[in-house]
Amino acid sequence: MEPFVLFGIILALALNFVNGLNDASHSIATVVATRALSPGKAVFSTAVCNLVGPFLFSTAVAATIGTAIVNENGLTPLSIVVAMGAAITLVFVATRSGIPISSSHAMVGGLLGSAMAVAGLSAIILPGWDMVLQVAIYGLIGAVTGAIILGLVTATFHEDIQMGIVLGGVCGFCLIIPFLMLAGVLKISGLFAIVLFIFISPVFAMTGAFIFDIIVSQLFKHSRQNRMKRIFQPLQVVACLAQATAHGANDGQHAVGIITALLVSAGVLATFDVPTWVILASAIAIALGTCFGGWEVVDKMAKGITKIRPYQGFCAATVSSAILVGVTEQGIPVSSTHAINGAIIGVGATRGKNAVQWKVVREMMTAWIITIPIAIVFAWAGYYVVAFLISLLFSG
């Protein structure tokens, strides 16, 4: 195997490592916040689950990353290495700053930027108009339905009707798309699905966790707080471990897709068939990253967004893990950051809008939106810099 290809594999595994470093917070934030587990036990348990996750699901996410985002003409060993370098830098800096950005989107942006440097816009696999039109039509139906329903609800309770209509429209759009995908009515894949779920997954998680929290609260409204704690602390731990497993299954496949694409581009593999050793190495890398943990990110997620109780931690972890399992089966490399943060916001909002620190939420949402564009610029510029340095090296 060529040294350059080996270096690319090491970089891809390093990306999975910093992924686990940043995303460790997603699985353990709620159990740390409610003291259901000590930080040490939480980190070790989620590391094991992150290791197991990639072996329990298909390699659909890896195939999406390696074949459905960028065309073959934009995938070269150099472009892949530069993409990984840009993504690792962004995730590492964000982790040190306590910002829970999406390593998934940093990686996607890195691939897009370096591929465009190689082959221009033709390197990007854009969605067909039929797919876009279907999403627009069904999304409009969902938005109108949601606006009508929530508008009527707010009018009934003499609340802000205009706000109800707006929120109903947004939620209606974000809820109908994943439901239709799971039902097999809509077929969305590749870059289009990734961009859509930047907005859909947090809203879907927030809405689901909000409703689930209300249902659980009503079922146990006559129970004492100590009894609620005894019941839901163990359930919360199970839900968080399930979430960690789903995270490993989705995010753990990032390096799998990248390494396999690198091997194909270098001619080591003839087709995009994922070797078992690649899955194992990627799983170990993300598990090791989880062991070290991004404690600044944990602190912001566990305490900065809202205060949560064990039953709310259970609701948030259950909803976010269900979302991750669903999108993993669809082959969509969604951000686990968005899913769990949306769920935490949802359970916090059940106590009123003032229970959520919206300033922290706005900061995180800003980071989510700008991650892909920043990664594209970094990787695009980085490709030209690295290519220039290599040309100087060999010409000298």
C-alpha positions in Angstrom: 0.0 0.0 0.0 1.4 3.4 -1.0 2.5 5.7 1.9 0.1 8.5 0.8 -2.8 6.1 0.9 -1.7 4.9 4.3 -1.5 8.5 5.5 -5.1 9.1 4.2 -6.3 6.0 6.2 -4.6 7.4 9.4 -6.3 10.7 8.8 -9.7 9.1 8.4 -9.3 7.2 11.6 -8.2 10.4 13.3 -11.4 12.0 12.1 -13.4 9.2 13.8 -11.3 9.8 16.9 -12.1 13.5 17.1 -15.7 12.6 16.2 -15.8 10.4 19.3 -14.0 13.2 21.3 -16.7 15.8 20.4 -19.7 13.5 20.1 -19.0 11.7 23.4 -21.0 14.5 24.9 -24.2 13.6 22.9 -24.6 10.2 24.7 -23.4 11.1 28.2 -24.7 14.7 28.6 -28.1 13.8 30.0 -26.9 11.0 32.3 -24.2 13.3 33.6 -26.7 16.1 34.1 -29.0 14.0 36.1 -26.2 12.0 37.8 -27.7 8.7 36.6 -24.1 7.6 36.0 -20.7 9.0 37.1 -18.8 10.7 34.2 -16.2 7.8 34.2 -18.8 5.1 33.9 -20.8 7.0 31.4 -17.8 7.5 29.1 -16.6 3.9 29.3 -20.1 2.5 28.7 -20.7 4.8 25.7 -17.3 3.9 24.3 -18.2 0.2 24.2 -21.5 1.0 22.6 -19.9 3.2 20.0 -17.5 0.3 19.2 -20.4 -2.2 18.8 -22.7 0.1 16.8 -21.1 -0.2 13.3 -21.4 -4.0 13.4 -25.2 -4.0 14.1 -26.3 -2.0 11.0 -25.7 -2.1 7.3 -23.0 0.0 5.6 -25.5 2.2 3.9 -24.1 5.3 5.5 -20.6 4.5 4.4 -21.9 3.9 0.8 -23.6 7.3 0.8 -20.3 9.0 2.0 -18.2 7.2 -0.5 -20.4 7.2 -3.6 -23.4 9.5 -3.3 -21.9 12.9 -2.4 -19.0 13.4 -4.9 -18.5 12.0 -8.3 -15.5 9.8 -9.0 -13.7 12.5 -11.0 -13.5 14.6 -7.8 -12.2 11.7 -5.6 -8.5 11.4 -5.7 -6.1 10.3 -2.9 -5.0 13.9 -2.5 -8.5 15.4 -2.4 -9.6 12.8 0.2 -6.6 13.5 2.4 -7.1 17.3 2.2 -10.8 16.8 3.0 -10.0 14.8 6.1 -7.4 17.4 7.2 -9.9 20.2 7.0 -12.6 18.3 8.8 -10.3 17.2 11.6 -9.0 20.8 12.1 -12.6 22.2 12.4 -13.8 19.5 14.8 -10.7 19.7 17.0 -10.9 23.5 17.3 -14.7 23.3 18.0 -14.2 20.7 20.7 -11.5 22.8 22.4 -13.9 25.7 22.3 -16.8 23.7 23.7 -18.9 24.0 20.6 -20.8 20.8 19.7 -20.5 21.1 15.9 -21.3 18.2 13.6 -18.3 16.2 12.5 -20.5 14.6 9.9 -21.0 18.0 8.2 -17.4 19.0 8.6 -16.5 15.8 6.7 -19.1 16.4 4.0 -18.0 20.0 3.6 -14.4 18.9 3.3 -15.2 16.4 0.6 -17.2 18.9 -1.4 -14.5 21.6 -1.1 -11.6 19.4 -2.1 -13.6 17.7 -4.9 -14.6 21.1 -6.4 -10.9 22.1 -6.4 -10.2 19.0 -8.5 -13.1 19.0 -10.9 -15.2 22.1 -10.3 -18.9 22.0 -9.7 -19.3 18.9 -11.9 -17.8 16.9 -9.0 -20.9 17.4 -6.8 -23.7 14.8 -7.2 -26.8 17.1 -7.3 -30.3 15.8 -6.8 -32.7 15.3 -9.7 -35.5 17.7 -10.2 -38.1 14.9 -9.6 -36.7 14.4 -6.1 -36.7 18.1 -5.3 -40.3 18.6 -6.7 -41.6 15.6 -4.6 -40.1 17.1 -1.4 -41.5 20.5 -2.2 -45.0 19.2 -2.8 -45.1 16.9 0.2 -43.4 19.5 2.4 -45.9 22.1 1.4 -48.8 19.7 2.3 -47.2 19.0 5.7 -46.5 22.7 6.3 -50.1 23.8 5.5 -51.6 21.0 7.6 -49.3 21.8 10.6 -50.0 25.5 10.3 -53.8 24.9 10.3 -53.7 22.5 13.3 -51.4 24.6 15.5 -53.1 27.8 14.5 -56.4 26.4 15.6 -54.9 25.1 18.9 -53.4 28.5 19.7 -56.6 30.2 18.8 -58.6 27.9 21.1 -56.3 28.7 24.1 -56.1 32.4 23.2 -52.4 32.3 22.5 -50.3 33.9 19.8 -52.0 32.7 16.6 -49.4 34.0 14.2 -46.6 32.3 16.1 -48.7 29.1 16.2 -49.1 29.2 12.4 -45.4 29.7 11.8 -44.3 27.0 14.2 -47.0 24.6 12.9 -45.8 25.2 9.3 -42.2 24.5 10.2 -43.0 21.4 12.3 -45.4 20.1 9.6 -42.7 20.3 6.9 -40.1 18.7 9.2 -42.3 15.9 10.4 -43.9 14.8 7.1 -40.6 14.2 5.2 -39.1 11.6 7.5 -42.4 9.8 8.0 -42.9 9.5 4.2 -39.3 8.3 3.8 -39.8 5.6 6.4 -43.1 4.6 4.7 -41.2 4.3 1.4 -43.2 7.0 -0.3 -40.2 9.4 -0.6 -36.8 8.4 -1.8 -34.2 11.0 -0.8 -30.5 10.3 -0.8 -27.1 11.8 -1.1 -26.2 15.5 -0.5 -29.8 16.6 -0.7 -30.8 14.4 2.2 -27.9 15.6 4.3 -28.8 19.3 3.7 -32.5 18.7 4.4 -31.8 16.9 7.7 -29.7 19.8 9.0 -33.1 21.4 9.5 -35.3 18.4 9.8 -33.5 16.4 12.5 -33.4 19.0 15.3 -37.0 20.0 14.7 -38.1 16.4 14.5 -36.2 15.6 17.7 -37.5 18.7 19.5 -41.1 17.9 18.6 -40.9 14.2 19.4 -39.2 14.8 22.7 -41.7 17.5 23.6 -44.6 15.2 23.0 -43.0 12.2 24.6 -42.2 14.3 27.7 -45.8 15.5 28.0 -47.1 11.9 27.7 -44.8 10.6 30.4 -45.5 13.5 32.6 -49.3 12.9 32.4 -48.9 9.1 33.0 -46.8 9.8 36.2 -48.3 13.1 37.3 -49.4 11.6 40.7 -46.0 10.0 41.4 -43.6 11.5 43.8 -40.3 12.8 42.5 -38.2 10.2 44.3 -40.3 7.4 42.8 -39.9 9.0 39.3 -36.2 9.1 39.9 -36.0 5.4 40.9 -38.0 4.4 37.8 -36.4 6.6 35.1 -32.7 6.7 36.1 -32.1 3.1 35.0 -34.3 3.6 31.9 -32.4 6.8 31.1 -29.1 4.8 31.2 -30.5 2.2 28.8 -31.8 4.9 26.5 -28.4 6.7 26.5 -26.5 3.5 25.7 -28.9 2.8 22.8 -28.2 6.3 21.6 -24.5 5.7 21.8 -24.9 2.5 19.8 -26.9 4.3 17.1 -24.3 7.1 17.1 -21.5 4.5 16.5 -23.6 3.0 13.7 -24.1 6.3 11.9 -21.0 8.4 12.7 -18.8 5.4 13.0 -19.3 4.7 9.3 -17.8 8.0 8.3 -14.3 6.8 8.2 -15.5 3.5 6.7 -16.9 5.3 3.7 -13.8 7.6 3.4 -11.3 4.8 3.7 -13.1 2.6 1.2 -13.4 5.5 -1.3 -9.7 6.2 -0.8 -8.8 2.5 -1.5 -11.0 2.6 -4.7 -9.5 5.9 -5.9 -6.0 4.5 -5.4 -6.8 1.3 -7.3 -6.4 -1.0 -4.2 -10.1 -2.0 -4.5 -11.9 -2.5 -7.8 -15.4 -1.7 -6.4 -16.9 -0.1 -3.4 -17.0 -3.2 -1.2 -16.2 -2.4 2.5 -13.5 -4.7 4.0 -14.2 -5.9 7.5 -10.9 -4.5 8.8 -12.0 -1.0 7.8 -15.2 -1.3 9.9 -13.2 -2.6 12.9 -10.5 0.0 12.7 -13.1 2.8 12.4 -15.1 1.5 15.3 -12.0 1.3 17.5 -11.0 4.9 16.6 -14.4 6.4 17.5 -14.5 4.3 20.7 -11.1 5.6 21.8 -12.2 9.2 21.0 -15.2 8.7 23.2 -13.0 7.5 26.1 -11.2 10.8 26.2 -14.4 12.8 25.9 -14.9 16.5 25.1 -15.8 17.8 28.6 -16.3 21.4 27.5 -19.0 20.2 25.1 -20.5 17.9 27.8 -20.7 20.8 30.2 -22.5 23.0 27.6 -25.0 20.3 26.6 -25.6 19.0 30.1 -26.0 22.3 31.8 -26.0 25.1 29.3 -29.2 24.4 27.4 -31.7 23.6 30.1 -32.0 21.7 33.4 -33.4 18.2 33.0 -34.7 15.5 35.3 -34.1 11.7 34.8 -37.5 11.1 33.0 -36.7 14.0 30.7 -33.2 12.6 30.0 -34.9 9.3 29.2 -37.3 11.0 26.8 -34.6 13.0 25.1 -32.2 10.0 24.7 -35.0 7.7 23.4 -36.2 10.1 20.8 -32.7 11.0 19.5 -31.7 7.3 19.3 -34.8 6.4 17.4 -34.1 9.2 14.9 -30.5 8.0 14.5 -31.5 4.4 13.9 -34.1 5.5 11.3 -31.7 7.6 9.3 -28.9 5.1 9.5 -31.2 2.5 7.9 -31.9 5.0 5.2 -28.2 5.6 4.6 -28.2 9.2 5.7 -25.2 10.5 7.6 -27.2 12.7 9.8 -25.7 14.8 12.7 -26.2 13.2 16.0 -25.4 16.6 17.4 -28.6 18.0 16.0 -30.7 15.1 17.1 -29.8 15.1 20.8 -29.6 18.9 21.1 -33.1 19.2 19.5 -34.4 16.5 22.0 -32.9 18.3 25.0 -34.5 21.6 23.8 -37.8 19.8 23.4 -37.9 18.4 27.0 -36.8 21.7 28.4 -39.5 23.6 26.5 -42.2 21.6 28.3 -41.5 23.8 31.3 -42.0 27.0 29.3 -39.9 29.0 26.9 -37.9 30.6 29.7 -36.6 27.2 30.8 -34.4 27.0 27.7 -31.2 29.1 27.4 -32.0 30.3 23.9 -28.7 32.2 23.6 -26.8 29.0 23.8 -29.2 27.4 21.3 -28.7 30.2 18.9 -24.9 29.8 19.1 -25.2 26.1 18.4 -27.6 26.6 15.5 -25.3 29.1 14.0 -22.4 26.7 14.2 -24.6 24.0 12.6 -25.5 26.2 9.6 -22.0 27.4 8.9 -20.1 24.2 9.4 -20.4 22.8 5.8 -19.7 26.2 4.1 -16.6 26.8 6.3 -15.4 23.2 5.7 -15.9 23.7 1.9 -13.8 26.9 1.9 -11.0 25.4 4.1 -10.8 22.2 2.0 -11.0 24.1 -1.4 -8.1 26.5 -0.4 -6.2 23.7 1.4 -6.2 21.6 -1.7 -4.5 24.3 -3.8 -2.0 25.0 -1.0 -1.1 21.3 -0.6 -0.9 20.7 -4.4 1.4 23.7 -4.7 3.7 22.5 -2.0 3.8 19.0 -3.5 4.7 20.4 -6.9 7.5 22.5 -5.4 8.8 19.5 -3.5 8.9 17.2 -6.6 10.1 20.0 -8.9 13.0 20.7 -6.5 
